[in-house]
Structures are given as structure tokens and as C-alpha cells.
Amino acid sequence: MKAELKQLSGLSIPEAKSRLVEFFMEWWGRSDIEICSSENRLLLKNKLHECRFDWNEQNVFVEYNLNRVMHGQEWDKFLTAMNEFVSKPVAPFYLEAKGQHIFIRKNRRRRDSKVLLTIFPRNETFDSDETLSIYLCDFEVLYPGIKPIYPRNKDDVEFDYTGWNEFSEAEWMKIFSNWQEIKLQNPVFAEMIDYVIEWSSDKLATNETLVIEGNL
């Protein structure tokens, strides 16, 4: 299937490519897509799909191939979704709220690992607390800020991805400081890190400790 994309004509090629890569990771639900880019071409692939974009002086063209027939209605739905997505800058991160439980992600997609690290106050019941859950692939950016806290004692020598990790306010202050340094090294994660710091700081205002619990 082929089409001309007028919505991309007003964007620089690097910005258009950035938005397209983000769209396809969301559309396909995977972060592990193959990306091949040259000056005026972008090729995105996974095991079942392949989409190529070509730029000339005035137009952008798309060609989509997959391992089955794509019907006209499906193609129209795809084009509508893509055009709507690329009409806006890439979101710095994504939030999903389920009651008081918030899920935050940057790189994680719906078909990726469901392993979570969840932050919540210690002195209330888990079911009624506000919680902030971070998917493992995004938490790995935060972990280097937690690692220097260990070993805490002879029985608590490393972070437990499978269970309970409780930190005092003083320890959280050290973690926040480390995360500020990580922001400088990973600017694409800066806004996500800011959100996690602000959320956690707000909970520390009324709680002595916060827990990070993993479900690996």
C-alpha cells in the first residue's frame, strides 16, 4: 500500500523521522523494531511488517508491506492514526491512571515485558495507597541512582527486583540527588525522571519511608 503524506511536509526530516519511529513503536506495540535511516529515507521493520518513507523536495511518500492483504478500511485507519500522531511533538513520557495507581513509561510498549517496579508509602495499606509503577525497561535508567545506597547492612546488600525495598527519607534524598545527575546523562528521560522525583517527594511529605517493590 502506498500514499503521500502531506502532514509531514512542514517538518524537518529529522523531526519527522523521530515522530514516525515513536508512532510505529506505539502502533506495533514493540520497542525492538529495526530502524534503517539514510538522508532521505526511513525504513522500519519487525517480523511481520515493513514500512518505508521517502522524501523528495516537496513530498513524503510511504509504502507499507506486511505478510497478508491489507484492506482499504484498515489502510485508511492506519493513515488516519499516523497522521494524527505525527501532527504533534513526541510525548516526553506516557501516563496511565487506574484509580490511584499510576503507570509511567518512556520506552516500554504494550508487547514488551510486564515487569514493574512500584513505589508506594510504607505506613498505609497497599490497596488504598497512591502508587507509581515503572516498567522494568524504563526503571533501568533510574537504577544507577539507587545502587550507591547499597550495601545498607550485612543482610541488605543489593536492590531486590523481586520484592520489597524500603528507603528512609534521608536515603531518598540521596537517590533524588543521583537522579538529577542521571538526567544530565540521559536528557530524553529528564521529564520522566522529574515526574518520578516530584511524585515521590510529595509522598515523603506525609510519610517517613517509601517502598519500591518489584514483581520480577
C-alpha positions in Angstrom: 0.0 0.0 0.0 1.3 3.5 -0.9 0.4 7.0 -0.1 1.6 10.6 0.0 1.9 12.2 3.5 1.2 15.9 3.4 1.2 16.2 7.2 4.9 15.6 7.2 5.8 18.2 4.6 6.2 21.0 7.1 8.6 19.1 9.4 12.3 18.8 9.1 13.3 15.3 8.1 15.0 14.5 11.4 11.9 15.6 13.4 9.6 13.7 11.0 11.7 10.6 11.5 11.6 10.9 15.3 7.8 11.2 15.3 7.5 8.2 12.9 9.7 5.9 14.9 7.7 6.8 18.1 4.4 6.2 16.2 5.5 2.7 15.0 6.7 1.6 18.4 3.3 2.5 19.7 1.3 1.1 16.7 3.2 -2.2 16.7 3.4 -2.3 20.5 7.2 -3.1 20.4 10.3 -1.2 21.3 12.6 -3.7 19.4 11.9 -2.6 15.9 14.6 -2.4 13.2 15.4 1.1 12.1 17.3 1.9 8.9 17.8 5.5 8.1 19.6 7.4 5.4 19.4 11.1 4.4 16.1 11.0 2.6 14.8 7.6 3.5 13.5 5.8 6.6 12.8 2.0 6.8 11.1 0.5 9.8 10.7 -3.3 10.2 9.6 -6.0 12.5 9.0 -9.7 11.8 5.7 -9.2 10.1 5.7 -5.6 8.9 7.8 -3.2 6.8 7.2 0.5 6.2 9.4 2.8 4.0 9.3 6.5 3.8 11.0 8.5 1.0 11.4 12.3 1.0 11.9 14.5 -2.1 12.0 18.3 -2.4 8.2 18.7 -1.9 6.6 15.4 -0.8 6.9 12.5 1.5 5.8 9.0 0.3 5.0 5.9 2.4 4.9 2.3 1.3 3.6 -0.3 3.8 4.1 -4.1 3.3 3.0 -6.9 5.5 2.6 -10.7 5.3 -1.1 -10.5 4.4 -3.6 -8.4 2.4 -4.3 -5.0 4.0 -7.9 -4.0 3.2 -8.8 -0.4 2.3 -10.6 0.3 5.6 -7.6 -0.9 7.6 -5.2 1.2 5.4 -7.4 4.3 6.0 -7.4 3.7 9.7 -3.6 3.3 9.7 -3.1 6.5 7.8 -5.5 8.5 10.0 -3.8 7.3 13.2 -0.3 8.0 11.8 -1.2 11.5 10.5 -2.8 12.4 13.8 0.2 11.1 15.8 2.9 12.9 13.8 0.9 16.2 13.8 2.2 16.7 17.5 5.6 16.5 19.1 6.7 13.2 20.6 5.4 13.0 24.2 8.3 13.1 26.8 6.6 10.1 28.6 3.2 8.4 28.9 1.0 8.1 31.9 -1.9 5.7 32.6 -4.0 6.1 35.7 -6.1 3.3 37.2 -7.8 4.9 40.2 -5.0 6.0 42.5 -2.5 3.7 40.7 -0.3 5.5 38.1 1.7 3.7 35.5 4.5 5.7 33.8 6.6 4.7 30.8 9.0 6.1 28.3 10.3 3.3 26.1 8.1 0.4 27.2 5.4 -0.7 24.7 2.4 -2.9 25.2 4.0 -6.1 23.9 7.2 -5.6 26.0 7.8 -7.1 29.4 5.2 -6.5 32.0 7.7 -6.5 34.9 7.0 -3.5 37.2 8.8 -1.6 40.0 6.2 0.1 42.1 6.8 3.0 44.6 4.3 3.5 47.5 4.3 4.8 51.1 5.1 2.3 53.8 2.7 3.2 56.5 -0.6 2.6 54.7 -2.1 -0.5 53.2 -1.0 -1.2 49.6 -4.5 -1.4 48.2 -5.6 2.0 49.3 -2.3 3.9 48.6 -1.5 6.0 45.7 1.2 4.1 43.8 3.6 4.8 40.9 4.6 1.9 38.8 7.6 2.0 36.4 8.2 -0.7 33.8 11.5 -2.5 34.0 13.0 -1.3 30.8 12.5 2.3 31.9 13.4 1.7 35.5 16.9 0.6 34.4 17.6 4.3 33.8 16.8 5.0 37.4 18.5 2.1 39.0 22.1 3.6 38.9 20.8 6.3 41.2 19.7 3.6 43.7 22.7 1.3 43.5 25.0 3.5 45.6 22.7 3.2 48.6 23.9 -0.4 48.9 25.1 -2.2 50.9 22.9 -0.9 53.6 23.8 -3.6 56.2 25.2 -7.1 56.2 21.8 -8.5 55.4 20.7 -6.0 52.8 23.5 -5.8 50.2 21.7 -5.2 46.9 18.4 -4.0 45.4 15.7 -6.7 45.2 13.9 -6.7 41.9 11.6 -9.5 43.1 10.3 -7.9 46.3 10.4 -5.2 49.0 12.9 -2.3 49.2 12.2 0.2 51.8 14.1 3.5 52.0 14.2 6.3 54.6 13.7 10.0 53.8 17.5 10.5 54.0 18.1 7.7 51.6 15.5 9.1 49.2 17.3 12.5 49.3 20.5 10.7 48.1 18.5 8.9 45.4 16.9 12.1 44.2 20.4 13.8 44.0 21.7 10.9 42.0 18.7 11.0 39.6 19.4 14.7 39.0 22.9 13.6 37.7 21.4 10.9 35.6 19.1 13.5 34.0 22.2 15.2 32.6 23.4 12.0 31.1 20.0 10.9 29.7 18.2 14.1 28.6 15.5 12.2 26.8 14.5 10.8 30.2 14.7 14.1 32.0 11.0 14.8 32.2 10.1 11.3 33.2 12.7 11.4 36.0 11.4 14.8 37.1 7.9 13.3 37.4 9.1 10.4 39.5 11.0 12.7 41.8 8.1 15.1 42.2 5.6 12.3 42.9 7.9 10.6 45.4 8.8 13.9 47.1 5.1 14.6 47.5 4.5 11.3 49.3 7.5 11.8 51.5 5.9 15.0 52.8 3.4 12.9 54.8 5.3 9.5 55.1 8.5 8.6 56.8 9.5 5.9 54.2 8.7 4.8 50.7 9.0 1.3 49.3 10.0 0.2 45.8 8.5 -3.3 45.2 9.4 -5.4 42.2 7.4 -8.2 40.6 10.2 -9.8 38.6 
